[in-house]
Amino acid sequence: MVVLCAGVGLDGPILDTTVDDWERVLAVNVWGVIHGASAFGRPMVEAGKCAHIAIVASAAAFTPSSCWGARIARIDAFSHLRRYS
């Protein structure tokens, strides 16, 4: 089993979030999961054994706040993505 649990937070109003802020959040929180799943997924399948990749998200996706703009956007995206995998 592989657990992907990297993440950075960004507090503050969404209208104050800069492009650099978004790029940092997405680089770690989205691309980190994609790269982790890519790095471990194929070798796990090729090993021919039952294996799992768990993607951990914050409970903040279910208790949103107006001061957590960028953080909630990426958490919510992965919360919905897991429903289709």
N, C-alpha and C positions, 0 to 999 in steps of 0.2 A: 504494500500500500504506500502511495505517495500522498502527502498532504501539502497542498499549495496554500500558503497563508501569509503572503507578503502584502503589505499595504501601507500607504501613507495617507494621512488626513490633511485636509485643507479647510480650515474654518473661516467663516466670514460670509457676507452676502454674496450671492452668485454674480451680481452686477459688478462687484469689485474683483472678481476672479480674472486674472490676466491670461493671455495665451500661454505664457511661460508656466504659470500655475497649472493650467490644464494639461500641458505637455508633460509636466513632471508627474502629476497624478495618473495620467493615462499610461505613461511609460512604466511605472511601477505596478499599478493596480490592474491594468488591463493586459499590457504586453507581458508583464511578469507571469501572469497566469497562462497566456498563450504560449510563451516560450517554455515554461515549465511543463505544460501538458505535451508540447511537441517533443521536448527532450526525453521525457520518460514514457510517453504513450506507446510509440512504436516498439522500443525495446521490450516493453512489458508484454505486448501482444506477440512479438516474435519469440519470446521465451516460452510461449505456449501454456502458461499457467494462469489460473484465475488471479486477476489483479484489479486494483481499484485506484482511481485518482480522486481524492476528496478536495474540493475547492471550498475554502472557508471564507465566508463573508461576514461582515459586521451586522449585528442586530440593529444597527442604526438605520438600515434600509426600511425597517418596519416601524420606526419611531422617528420620522423625519423632523427636521428643524429648519427654519428658514436661514439659519446661519451655517448650514453644512452643505451648501450648493454642490460643489464639485465632488465631494465625498459621496453624497447620496446618489448622484447620477451614475457613478461607476458601480456602486454596490447594487443598485436597483437593476442595472443592465445584466450583471452576472446572476442575480437572483432569478431573472426571467430566462436567461440562457440555460441554466441548469435544467429547466423544465423540458427542454427540447433535446437534451443529450442522451 
